Amino acid sequence: MDYQNLKNKYLSKLPQSIRNYNPELIFLNPNTRWTKPGKIRKKPLDEILFGDITEDFTENYIKKIESYSLKNNSSILKNLENGELNIGIMLEYSDILVIDIDSKLDKDGNVITNGNEIIYALDEYDFKNKTIKKHISTLANIICSNKSPRVETGTGEHHYFHFPRELYNSRKTKSLNLVNIFKDEDLQSNPFQYNGVIYSSLEQLKNIVNTIDILANLYVIAPGSEFFIDGKSVKKYKAKGLNTLELPTLDPELLFSLFKLDEKLYKKSEKKIRALEDEIQFDDFRFLDDITIDDIQGNPEYESLIALNDDLNSRYKEYINAIETGNEIIINECIRRFETLKQILAQNSNYNSNPLSLFTEQKRNKIKLMNEYVRKQRYAIHSTIHDIVESENYYSNDRSKFEFGYIAKAVNLNKPVSVLIADSKNFAKNARMKEPEFILQAYEKLEHNFEINDSVIGTINRLILQARRTNFSKYFGRSQNNCKLLYMYLLKLASDYLNFKLTTESTKTLALGSTISDRSIFYTLDKLIEKSFIEVIYTYFKSKDGREFRFIESIIINKDLITEIDENIQLIHSHTSFDFEELVFMSEIGKVGATIYQSLLRNGSMSIKDIYKIFPNLKNVYCSVKPKVENLVKFRFITYDEKTKLYSINRKDIFLNLVKAKVEKEAEKIRKKKPNTKIKPSLDMDIPLFTVEKKKEKYEKDRKFWNEKSAYLGEFKTA
């Protein structure tokens, strides 16, 4: 059987405006029965179950009809082939969305609520929120002025729109959310009037029977369908304008602003938010932060808190025993060891109270250092929008649009929503991004809806998306990781400044921003220049002994660059940066391990097979990836569930586990240098915990060196 021809046969019965979007179809028996007075049965074929079909719906549905008919000697297949069945449009598999404008009747058939009249009344109301006013006017203009193709349903109309299913694909109905679009204070001063009744509070509005719904689930009966009882026509779906009008595209912002989240989608979002926001259970040592070891003696509350950590309790007892010896040197050493561990545990508890906040704080510390080596323009912590939203004086005429722009940029850069929510803790009280629901809804809405056009931001978005699906090994061989990280960082800067020409960068800021080595910057830039990804203008210095030095005058990103897209690379696994940057600098984990961590942070729990898929072009993926996964588990940065066989981010004790990993590495380094030394890892080892601290020390030495050599340098030129 030619399934496509059979589908086309039924598609040809539909108006051209619907056929343009090649919708998936389901079939209904035209012969029906009464279910109650005035109501007929309008269901798909009873014999054919379709809940297990997830793709190529029409073809697989026809195959089920064929299989059933052959097994049961049924006439359904013959009726189908003869074109005798009614048609339903499977909305959840098609780029079509329907607004159902209905009327509610009482038992005598009198109209209680009319959907069109509700829209008329809303359009006449003077909303203070200009965005809501604009969307209501747009909806009224389309629906009430007959500008949308529609189908008569008996008590109302179905208005057809084009809307990509990946932007909204719910299995439950969305109703016009009257309570959400009004505010109590506005209704008190300017009541809403409908059907002769005045509504001056949100509670009163709940009494309006809502008959305006978004349909995006299952199916709607297509125009032209007709139902019969005993050979007599009892219901026909008549089209208006579907043959002469194009389906208008519904604005996503209108949809999400005016219509109520369906119950299932809301619960799903709530569940996601809880998973991202849930407070983790931990022993809280923050109360010890300003308490001295002497304050603890004789205080049962403090002593019981210390007893929760064996190591801290042991150090406290060492101090008590040292006091009895009267040896000041031993006593002071015990105090030092106790205070060091106490501060680590207090700091760890602080991070546990807001999981992932460690990443934000380390980013801030890095930016502070970068601002010491940037020219002319200072860096924002995340973006200018982010810094504005954190201000106590934050105000914007259209907060949603303003903050939506920040989330759009974060989505394009593949920033995990969990990190966005962690960052939001520091936002101003009146920021919409303070609400996890707003972040999650905006994230889900934008995930497949990037602005791609000829504007600066549209072009930058195109370059970012292109880079995320480019196999850099084809262009740069073994230098692929450094080239990708540096190029992605340059695109992020272009996105921050909305400019393809970057004039403030130094090798130090590029190294810090991209997480690649200072020594590799010039080499990596030259590689990117060679493949026309960028252009760099250098200033050259010539020393008195003839040696040549250079520094970066400006970097120009090639906005016309076209690279080959690798279909094996999935966007969900292609990252532009690392939130837990410290992992990059740990040799046991490195860039591969940091990429695994970032994917888990972005996508949630993953099996080892899913983790391997992150690296589609890596040779011998098992040998390269498996050890990194094992080390991430070993250092407790991720966890492994034996029952589900899934790996997940360990949000608890991120700081403490990092400290333990660092001291373990330091102890191992000492053991290698002095094999006969029996040294154990200790949390009070005096080592820099963060690479930024080490780089700051190094950069200060560099600055001092070049200041001393300034007289040694001769003339310079720009090229």
N, C-alpha and C positions, 0 to 999 in steps of 0.2 A: 504493500500500500504506500502511495506517495502522500506522506503526512503533510508536507508543506503545501502541496496543491489543494488538499482538502481544507487546510487552514485558510488558504487564499480564497477558496470558494466562499467561505463564510465572511471573511474580511470584506469581500466585494459587496456584501449586503450593507455594510456600515457606511455612514457618511465619510466623505473624503477627509475631513478635518480629523477624524479619529483614526482612519487608516494610515495617515501620515506618520503615526507613532507606533505602528505595527504592534498593537497590544496583544497580550496573551488572552486566550478565550477559554470559556467553560460553556457547557451546553445544558439546556433545560428542556424538559418535556413540555410541548405546547398544550397538551391535554391535561387538564388539572381538575380540582374540585374546590368546593367551598369549605373553608375552615370555620367560619362564623359569618353571620350576615354582613355582606359588603366586603369580606376578605377572602381572597383566594390563595391557594398554595402556589408559591413561586420559588421552588427549590431546584438545585441541580439534580441530575439523574440519581435516583435512589440507590441503584445497584453499584454505582462507581464511586469508590472512596478515593479522595485526592489529597488527604492531609500529609501524605509522605512525599509528595512531589515538591522538589525544591528548585528545579531549574528546567528550562525548555518546557514550560508548563503545558502548552497546547499539545505539543507532540506527544508528551508522556501521558497526557489525559486521553488522547485518541488511542494510544497503544493499550491503555487499560480497557477502553470500550471494546476494542478489537478482541482482546484476550477474553473478556467476559462473554462477548457474543458468541465466540467460537466454542467455548466450554459449555454454555447454557442454551445454545441454539436460539439466541435472542434476536429480535428484529431491530434492536437499538442501532447496530452498525449500519444496517440498510437504511434506516431513517436518517442517520448522520450523513451517509454518502449521497442520499437524495436531497440533502439540504433542507430537511423538514424540521430540524430542531431550532429552538430559540437560542439566543446568544447572550452570554454574560461576559462582561469585561473584567478580567482579574486585575484589580487595581494594584494589589501588592506586588505584581510582577510587571507592571506597565508604568510608563511615564505620564500617567493621567491621574488627575485628582478631581473629585467631584464635591461641590458644595450643595448640600441638600436643603432647600428652602421649603419648609412644610407648614401645614396648618394643623392646629389641635382642635378637634371637634368634641362637643359634649355628646351625651347619649342620644340627644334628639337631632344631632347633625348640625348644630349651630357652632360657628367658629369661636373658639375661646382665645386662641393665639394665632396670629398670622405672621409668618417669618418676614415677609416683605415689609409689613407695617412696622415691625421692630426695627428694621434697617432704616426705614424712612425717619422714624422717631430719633434714632441714634444720630443720623446725619444732620438733623436739625438742632441737636444738643450742642452747646458751646463747651467743648472739652478744654480744660486748661492745658492738658498734655497735648502739645501740637503734633507729636508723632501719632498718638491714638487718633486724633482728629483727622490727620492726613489719611491714615489707613481706613477709617470708617468711610470717609468721602470716596476713596478709591473703590471700596467694596460696593457702596451704594451706586456709584457711577456705572460700574460694570453690570451689576445684577438688575437694578431697578430701571435702567435705561435700555435693557435688552441688548447689551453689547457682547454678551457671552452666549455661545451656543448652548442650547438647553434641551431637556426632554421633559415632557409633561408626565407626571407620575400619578395623577388622580387628585390627591390632596395638596400637591405642590409641584415643584420643579427640581430637576437635577441640572446644575450648571457645571459644564465641563471646562477644565483647565489643563494646560500642560504644566507638569511639575516633576522634575527628576525624582525617581523613587528613592534614590540613596539619601536625599535630603530629608525626606519624611516618609517612613514606611511603617505605620503602626497597624496592629491587628485590632484596635478598638477605635470607636468613634470619638472625635473631638467636637465639643460643642462650643458655640460662641460664649466666651467667658465674661458675662456681664459684670460679675462681682470684681473681676480682676481689672477691667478697664475703667471702672469708676473709683473714686475715693470718697470716704465718708464725709470729710470736711467740705468737699466740693458739692456733694448732694445736699448738705445742710443749707448752703447759701444759694444753690442753684439746682432745685429738684428736677428729676427726670420725669417726664410725662409720657405715658403710653396708654392708649385705649381708654382715655378718660380718667386714669388713676395717676396720682402724684406719688413718686417714690423719693423719699428724702434720706434714706439710709441704705447701707449695703444689705442689712438684714431684710428690709422690705423688698429689695430687688430679687431676692431668692424666690419670691412668690411668682415671678414671671415664668411661665412654662416655656422653656427654650426650644425652639423648633428650627434652629439653624445649625447644621452639623457639617463637619468635614468628613468625607468618606474616602478612606485610603486603604481599607482592609477588605479582604476577600473579593467580592464581585458586586457590580451593579448590572442591572438588566439593560441590555443595549437597545438603542432606538430601533424601531422596526419589529421588535418582538411582539408576538400576539398570543394570548392565551384563550383556550376554548373549553367550554363545559358542554358535553353532549352535542358537539359540533357547532355550538353557538359561540361567537366571539364575546368575551366578557371583559377583556382588558387589552389595550394596545398602547404601546409606548411610542408617542409621536414626537418627532424631532422638530425643533425650531432653530433655524439659522445654522445647523450643523453642516449643511451643504454649501453655504455661502460665506460663512465666517471661519477664520482660523481660530484654533483654541488659544485664548490669551494665556500668557505665562504668569502664574501667581507669584507675587513677591514673597520670598521666604520670611522677611521681617514682618510682613502683614500676618502671615499664617501664625508665626510664633508669638506675636504680640496680642492677637485678638482671640485665639482659640485655646480652650482649656486643654492641658496635658491629659491624655487618656490615662486611665488608672494603671494599666500595665506598664506603659512607658515611664510613668511617674515613679512607680515602685522600683522599676529597674534602675532609674536614675538615683533614687533614694538609696538603694542597695549599694550602688557604685560609690556614692558619696560617703556612706557609712564605712565602706571598705577603705576609702582613702583617708577618712577623717577620724575613725575610731581611736579613742585614747588607748594606748597600749598599757598593759599592766607592768608596773616597775616599782622597785623600791626607791622611794623619793628621798634623796640625800640633800636636796636644795636647802633645807633648813639648817644644815651644818655649815653653810658657806661662810657665815660671819661669826661662827662660834669657835673659840679656842679650845685646845685640848684640856686646859684647866677648868673651863666651864662645864666640861662633860663629867668630871669627877663628882660622884655623889648625886648626879641627876638621872633618875631611873628612865625618864623619857629618852634622853640622849643616848644613854648606855644601851637601851633596847634597840634603838635605831642603828647604832654602830654594830650590834650583834648580827644584823641582817647580812653583813658582808664579812666573810671569814677573814679575808686578808686585812681589812681595816680593823677588825676586832683584835686580830693577832698583834698588829702594830700598836694598838692602844695598850694592850697588856704588856708589851715590851717596854713601853714608856713607864707604866706603873712599876714594873720591876726595876727599871733604871733609876727611878727616884730613890728607891731603897738603897742603891749603891752609893748615891751621892756624887757620882762621877759626872761632872758638867758636860764633858765631851760626848759621853754616851747619851746623856739626857737630850742634848741639842740635836744629835743625829736622829734619835727616836722621834723627836718633835718634827724634824724636817721630813722624815719618811712618812709620818702620819699625815702631816699637812699636805704633802704632795698628793697622796692617794685620796685624801678627803676632797681636795679641789677637783681632781679628775672625776670622782664620783658625783660631786655636786654639779659639775659642768655637764656630765653625761645625763643626769636627771633632767637638767634644763632642756637639753636636746630631745630627750624622750617625751617631754611634755608637748612638744611640737615636732613630730617626726619629720625628717628631711630638712628641717630648718638649718642644720649644719651646712648644707650645700649653699644656702643663701648667704650665710655669714662668711663662708670661705670666699665666695664670689666678691663680697664687699671688700674683704681684706686684699684680694688680688687687684681689684679696681683702684684701691687707694695707692697701691704700689705702682700700678700702671700710670696713674696720673702724675707721678713724679718724673716720668720719662716720655710724656706726650707733649707735643708742641702745639701751641695756639689754642687748642680746644680740649676741654676736659671730658672724660668718659662719664656717662651715666652708669649707675649700678646695673641696670638691666636695659633701660631705654628711657628716653625723656618722659614718655607717658607714665612709665612705672614710677619714676621719681615724683612726678606731679601728683599721682594718685596717693602716694605715701604722705604727702604734705598735710598738716593739720588744717591748712586753709584751702584744701582742695575744693574746687567748684567747677562744674561744667554745665552749660545749658542743656546738653544732651549727653548725660553720663553713659547711657547704654551704648551709643554710637562710638563715643570716645574710647571707652574701655573695650568695646568689641574689636576695635582696631588693634589693640595690644594683644588680645587673644588670637586674632587672625594671624598676626605675625608669629606668635608662639607656635601655633598649629603648623604653619608652613615650615618652621624650623624644627618641627617634630619634638617640641618640648613636652615632656610627660604632664598630663593633667594633674597628677598627684603633686608635682613640684609647683605647678601654678597655684594649687590650693594651699600648699604650705607657705608660699610667698604672700598669699592674700592676708595672712594673719597680721601683717604690718601695715595694711592699707588703712586709709582714713575711714572713719566710722560711716560716712555717707556714701562710700564707694559701692557700686553694684557688685564689683569683683570681690567684695567682702563675703558675698553669698556663694557658697560652693555650688548651689543649684544653677546660678547664673553662669558660672564658669563651665560647668559640665554641659549644660544645654547649648551654650555658644560653641564649645569645643566640638560636640557631636554634630552640630549644624554646619560648622565650617570645615570639618575634616576632609570633605570631598568637594569643597566649593571655594577654591582659591581664585583670587582676582588676577586673571591673565589678560593683559591688553598692552597697548603701546605706551601707557603711562610709565613713569619711573618705577613706581611700586609694582605695577603689573609686570614689567620687564624683569625686575629683581625677583619677583615670585617665580617667573618662568625659569630663570637661571638657577634658583635654589632647587626647585623641583627636578630640573634637568640634572643638576649635579648629584642629587640624592639617588638617581637611577643610572648614573654613569659608572662604568667599570673603570676605575682610575688605573688599574694595573695595565690596561691596554695602551694607555697614554704614557704612563710613568714607570712601569715595571716595578722594581723593588722599592721605589720612592713613593709608591701609591698612597700609603697612609699619611705621610707628612704632607704630600701635595693636596690630598683631600681635606685634611684638617685646616691647613692654612687657607686654601681657597674658600672653604665654607665660612671661615672666620671673616675673610674679606667681604664675602657676600652679606654676612650679618652686619658688618660695619656699614656697608652700602645701604642696607635696609634701615639702620639707625639714622643715618644722615640724609637718606634719600638722594644720594649722590654717587655716581660711578667713579669719581675722582677722590681719592683719600690722600689728604695732605698733612696728616698729623702723626704718622706712624714712625716708630723706631724699631730696630731689631728686638729690643727688649719688650716693647708692648706687643709686638707680633708673636714673640715666643710665649709670653704669659697668656695672651688671648687664645692662641691656637693649641697650647700644651705641647708644642714641639721644642726641641733643643735650640738654644740661642745660636749654637754653632751651625745649625742646619738652615737657618733662615735665608741667607744669601743663596745657598745652593738650591733650596726649594723654590725661591723666587725665580731663579734662573731657569729652573725646569718648567715652571708655569709660563714664563715668557717664551720659552722655546716652542711650546705648543699653542701659543697665541691665546692663552686663557686671560692673561693680563699684560699690561705694559708698565714698566717701572722707569722713572726718571731719577737718576742718582746724582748726588753731589760728590765729586772726587777730590780728595786731598792728596797732595804729594809732599812727603816729608823731605827734609833737607838732605837725607842720604839716598833719595830717589825712590823710596818705597811708596806705593800708592794705597790709599784708604778710600772707603766710600761710605756714604750714608744715604738713606732714602729721602728723596725730595718729595715724590708723590707716586702713588700707585693708581693706575687707571684700569678698571675692569672692562673687559671686552663685552659690551652689551649685546653684540650680534653673534656671540659664540653659539655654535650648534655642535653638540656632541652626540655620539651614538648611544641610544638608550638600550640598557641591558634588561630584557624582560624577566630575567631571573631574579633581579633585585626588587624586593618588596619595599614599598615606602615605609611601612610600619617598622622595618628593621634598619632603615637607612638614616643615621643620625648626623646632625650637623655639629654637635659638640658633646661633652660629657658633663653631667651634673655632679658626679662624684669624681672630680678631676684627680684626686690624690691616688686613685687606683692606677692611673696611667703611669705614674712614677714608681710603682712597685714592680720590680722585675718579675715576681712570681705571677703577676696579673697582667700588667701592661695594657696596650691599646686593645688587644683582643678581649681580655677579661673585662675591661672597662666598657667595651661595646656590648658584651653579654649583659652586664649589669644594667646598662642604659636600656636595652631591649626589655628586660624584666621590669624595669621601672616604668617603661612606656606601655607595655602590653599585659602585665600581670603574670600569672603563673604560666610556665612553659615546660614541656617535656624536653628531653635531651635531643630528640629528633627535630623539634621546633627550633632549638638553639642552633643546631647544625645548619638550618635553613638561613640563618642570619648571614652566613658566609658562603654564598653559592659559587663563588669563583676561587675559593681557597683550596689549594692542593692538599691532599691528605688531611681533610678537615678533622678527623678523629684525633690524630696526634697533635694537631695545633690547638684544638678547642677543649678537648676533654680535660687535660691537665689544668687549664685555666678555671674551668668549672669546679674541679676538685679543690683548687686553692681558694676560690671564693667561698666554698662551703667550709673549708678548714679554718679560715679566718672569720667565719660566722657572718660574712657580709650577705650571704644568701642561705636559704634553708632548702632541705630536700625532704619531701614527704614520701615515705616508703609505701604508703597505701595507694596514693594517686600517681606516684612516680613523676611528680612535678616539682620544679624549682621555683622559688619565690624570693623576693626581696625580704631581708630581715630588717624591719624598721626599728627594732629595739636595740639599744646599746650601740648605735652606729659609731659614735665617738669613742666609746670604751673599746670596742673591737678594733678600731683603727689604731688606738694607742698600743694595744696588745700586739698587733701585727708589726708595728714599727719597732717596739722593743725586742720582739723576737728576731726581727731582721738584724737589728743592731748587735744583739748577743751572738748571732750566727757569724756576723762579720768579725767580731772580736775573736771568736773561737777559730776562725780560719787563719787569722793573723798570728794567734798564739794557741796552737793546738793543745798545749798542755794546760791551758787555763780552764778551770771548771767554773764557768760563769753561767748563771741562770738569768733568764729574762726577768726584769723587775720594772714595775710601772713607775718607779721613781728615778729611772735612768735619765740623765740629763741629755736629751736629744731633741732637735727641732721636729715637731710633729707634722708640720706642713711644709711642703716644698717651697711655697711662697716665702716662708721665713728664711730658708736657706738661700733662695735667689736674692732676697733683699740684702742679705749679708754680702753675697758675691757682687751684686750691682754697686754697692757702696765702695767696695775695693776697686772695681773698674772705674768708677767715677773719680776716685782719688788718683788712680794711675794716670788717667787722661788729663786731669787738671795739672798734674805735674809735668806731663809731656806736651802741654799746649804750645810752649815756645819751640818745641822740636818740629812742629808741623809747619809746612810752608803754604804756598798759594793753593786755592782749590778752584775747581771748575765744575759746571753742571752739564750733564749729558743725559 
